[in-house]
């Protein structure tokens, strides 16, 4: 399956979920993430504000802040096509809609990439080997390729977003763990 075909397959599968179904699946994913040892032990976590067709991450962001973790979120710099991670301390005050309509930090001050312990990684789909199919812009792949980046890479997805294989390129970094609404997948990641 080519990347465009895989993205369309996943779009249809997620669109077929009811709003109540997505909300329940999101709650299960959030509960599982908060119990994950890699997340619980992390001091600096990079999370992301979800889009409408993704598992809802706002409860995760709020819980991380309440737990006293340093929370950084991605901010896209469209002119340079790069992504930075900026800290937030309050969901309501420190975020606004960015260039793609996704909530991102109002701050432009990037966190030190090397301090991030845990990184929640979005994707259209994952496979059981940790392969990740993004939306196609490559922001996360470039960000995680920074030699200073050492965080545990964790994907979250609805069960419908797990494919047998995800088309990938040599520069695509696999995730270390994937949480769905029904399971925790721990691929044997090599890099």
C-alpha positions in Angstrom: 0.0 0.0 0.0 1.4 3.4 -1.0 1.5 6.3 1.5 -1.4 8.1 -0.2 -3.6 5.0 -0.2 -2.7 4.2 3.4 -3.7 7.7 4.5 -7.0 7.5 2.6 -7.7 4.1 4.1 -7.1 5.4 7.6 -9.1 8.6 7.0 -12.1 6.5 6.0 -11.7 4.2 9.1 -11.5 7.1 11.5 -14.3 9.0 9.9 -16.5 6.0 10.3 -16.1 6.2 14.1 -18.9 8.0 15.9 -18.1 11.0 18.1 -19.0 9.0 21.2 -16.8 6.2 20.0 -13.8 8.5 19.4 -14.3 10.0 22.8 -14.4 6.6 24.6 -11.3 5.4 22.7 -9.5 8.7 23.5 -10.3 8.2 27.2 -8.9 4.7 27.1 -5.7 5.9 25.4 -5.3 8.7 27.9 -5.8 6.3 30.9 -3.2 3.9 29.4 -0.7 6.6 28.8 -0.9 8.0 32.3 -0.1 4.5 33.6 2.8 4.0 31.2 6.1 3.7 33.1 8.1 5.7 30.5 5.6 8.6 30.8 5.3 8.4 34.6 9.0 8.6 35.0 9.6 11.4 32.6 10.2 14.9 33.9 10.0 16.8 30.5 7.4 15.5 28.1 6.7 16.7 24.6 3.0 16.3 23.8 0.9 17.6 21.0 -2.6 19.2 20.7 -4.7 16.8 18.7 -6.6 17.4 15.6 -10.3 16.5 15.3 -9.6 13.1 13.7 -7.0 12.1 16.4 -7.2 10.8 19.9 -8.0 13.7 22.2 -4.7 14.8 23.9 -6.0 17.8 26.0 -6.7 15.5 29.0 -3.2 14.2 28.7 -1.7 17.7 28.6 -3.8 18.8 31.6 -2.8 15.6 33.6 0.9 16.1 32.8 0.8 19.7 34.0 -1.1 18.7 37.1 1.5 16.1 37.8 4.2 18.8 37.8 5.9 17.7 34.6 7.5 20.2 32.3 5.3 20.2 29.2 6.5 21.3 25.8 4.4 21.3 22.6 5.4 21.5 19.0 5.3 24.8 17.2 5.7 24.9 13.4 7.7 27.6 11.8 6.2 27.6 8.3 8.7 29.9 6.7 11.6 27.6 7.5 9.5 24.4 7.5 10.9 23.4 10.9 9.4 22.5 14.2 10.4 23.6 17.6 9.2 22.5 21.1 8.1 25.3 23.4 6.9 25.1 27.0 3.4 25.7 28.3 2.2 26.0 31.9 -1.5 26.5 31.2 -3.7 25.0 28.5 -6.1 27.9 28.4 -3.5 30.7 28.5 -0.4 29.4 26.7 -1.9 28.0 23.4 -3.4 29.5 20.3 -4.3 28.2 16.8 -1.2 28.0 14.6 -0.7 28.2 10.9 -2.4 24.8 10.3 -5.2 25.5 12.7 -3.7 23.2 15.3 -3.3 24.5 18.9 0.4 25.3 19.6 2.3 27.3 22.2 2.1 31.1 22.1 5.8 31.2 23.2 8.5 31.2 20.6 11.2 30.2 23.1 12.3 26.6 22.3 13.1 24.1 24.9 16.4 22.3 24.8 15.7 19.2 22.7 18.2 17.1 24.8 16.1 17.6 27.9 13.0 15.9 26.6 12.5 12.5 28.2 9.3 11.4 26.5 7.8 12.4 23.2 4.2 11.7 22.1 4.2 11.3 18.4 1.2 11.7 16.2 0.6 9.7 13.0 -2.1 8.7 10.5 -1.1 5.1 11.1 1.4 2.8 12.8 2.5 -0.8 12.3 3.5 -3.3 14.9 7.2 -2.8 14.1 6.9 0.8 15.3 6.6 2.2 11.7 4.9 5.5 11.5 2.9 7.1 8.7 2.7 10.9 9.3 0.7 13.4 7.4 3.5 13.9 4.9 5.2 17.2 5.9 8.1 15.5 7.7 8.2 17.9 10.7 8.5 15.2 13.3 11.0 13.2 11.4 13.3 16.2 11.1 12.8 17.2 14.7 13.5 13.7 16.0 16.6 13.4 13.8 18.4 16.0 15.9 21.4 14.3 17.5 20.5 15.7 20.9 17.0 14.2 20.8 17.0 11.1 23.1 13.4 10.9 24.2 11.3 7.8 24.3 9.1 8.0 21.2 5.5 7.0 21.9 2.7 6.8 19.3 -1.0 6.9 20.1 -3.7 5.8 17.8 -7.2 4.3 17.6 -7.0 0.6 17.0 -8.3 1.3 13.5 -5.0 3.1 12.8 -2.8 0.1 13.2 -1.8 -1.4 9.8 0.0 -4.6 9.0 2.8 -2.5 7.4 3.4 1.2 7.0 5.2 2.4 4.0 8.5 4.0 5.2 11.7 5.6 4.0 15.2 5.2 5.6 14.9 8.5 7.4 11.6 7.5 9.1 12.2 6.9 12.8 10.1 4.1 14.4 8.4 4.7 17.8 9.4 2.7 20.9 5.8 2.1 22.1 2.3 2.5 20.6 -0.8 2.9 22.7 -4.2 2.2 21.2 -7.6 2.0 22.9 -7.2 -1.8 23.3 -3.5 -2.5 23.6 0.1 -1.5 24.3 2.5 -2.4 21.5 6.2 -2.6 22.2 8.1 -3.0 19.0 11.8 -4.0 19.1 13.0 -0.6 17.9 16.6 -0.6 16.6 17.2 3.1 16.5 
